[in-house]
Amino acid sequence: MGAYQSMSEEIQELADKTGFTSDQIEHLHRRFKQLSGDQPTIRKENFDRIPDLEFNPLRAKIVQAFFDKRNLQEASEGLVDEINFEDFLTIMSNFRPIEMNMDDEQLDRFRKQKLKFLFHMYDSDSDGKITLQEYRKVVQELLSGNPHLDKESVRSIADGAMMEAASICMGQMEPDQVYEGITFEDFLKIWEGIDIETKMHVRFLTMEPMAPCH
């Protein structure tokens, strides 16, 4: 009885922290055990067992996001070597679907949480800005599977998108003015009016068969 009560309290604490229901937490715990091979932590190589990520052009960035200290609510920067189940839940909470009973304040906080997570994926050097070079790299990765676009075309697309971001965030720029990069405040402006709440999701909540680990 004591052990059951302790487990229930632990699940409730995780639910309060992440917004998941107790059923979702138990479901994700089974998923975590599948990934880890029933170990208490998972490492980057464990994500090789997820078929859905195999052909995702942003696979490396998605996996790295699970180990980014900024996403684990730590004060320091950099990457950790492994994460436990609570860390896993913390990251997965960024992909929760919108809830119908959320008020405007909760929706705003929920949206900013998702966008902060996405911003960290772009801001690879953790300097608080998405530079042109970082943006080019993401666009190159996204379009890497398109056989009709060469590197120069991809570069032009990225440069054009960055120029548009600069105009949204800074308005009319002087000829000699340099746009150093997209800050998180800029990022919020760029995504204003775009439905990030329902678009940003992964299929972890479906217990599909996983590829065997070789």
Residue pairs with C-beta under 8 A, 6 or more apart in sequence:
11 22
11 25
11 26
12 22
14 20
14 25
14 86
14 89
15 21
15 22
15 25
17 86
17 89
17 90
18 25
18 89
18 90
18 92
18 93
18 96
19 93
19 96
19 99
20 28
20 89
20 92
20 93
20 96
24 205
25 89
27 205
27 207
28 88
28 89
28 92
28 204
28 205
29 85
30 207
31 204
31 207
32 42
32 85
32 88
34 49
34 210
35 42
35 46
35 47
35 49
35 50
35 210
36 42
36 46
37 46
37 213
40 84
40 85
41 82
41 83
41 84
42 82
42 83
42 88
43 81
43 82
44 63
44 64
44 66
44 67
47 53
47 63
47 66
48 213
49 210
49 211
49 212
49 213
50 210
50 211
51 208
51 210
51 211
52 202
52 203
53 59
53 62
53 63
55 145
56 62
57 141
57 142
57 143
57 144
57 145
58 121
58 138
58 141
58 142
60 141
61 121
61 124
61 138
61 141
62 121
62 202
64 79
64 121
65 71
65 91
65 117
65 120
65 121
66 83
66 87
66 88
66 91
67 79
67 80
67 81
67 82
67 83
68 79
68 120
69 76
69 77
69 78
69 79
69 80
70 77
70 120
70 126
71 90
71 91
71 94
71 117
71 120
72 80
72 83
72 87
72 90
72 91
73 90
77 126
78 126
80 87
83 91
91 117
92 202
92 204
93 113
94 113
94 114
94 117
94 200
95 200
95 201
95 202
95 204
96 110
97 197
97 198
97 201
98 107
98 110
98 197
98 198
102 110
107 197
110 197
111 196
111 197
112 188
114 196
114 197
114 200
115 184
115 187
115 188
115 191
115 196
116 184
118 187
118 196
118 200
119 130
119 184
119 187
120 126
121 138
122 130
122 134
122 135
122 138
122 182
123 129
123 130
123 134
124 134
124 137
125 134
128 183
128 184
129 180
129 181
129 182
129 183
130 181
130 182
130 187
131 180
131 181
132 158
132 159
132 162
132 181
134 181
135 158
135 161
135 162
135 182
136 154
136 155
136 158
136 159
138 158
139 154
139 157
139 158
139 161
140 151
140 154
140 155
140 158
143 149
143 154
143 157
149 157
162 179
162 182
165 179
165 182
165 186
165 190
166 173
166 179
167 173
168 186
168 189
168 190
169 179
169 182
169 183
169 186
169 189
169 190
170 177
170 179
173 179
182 190
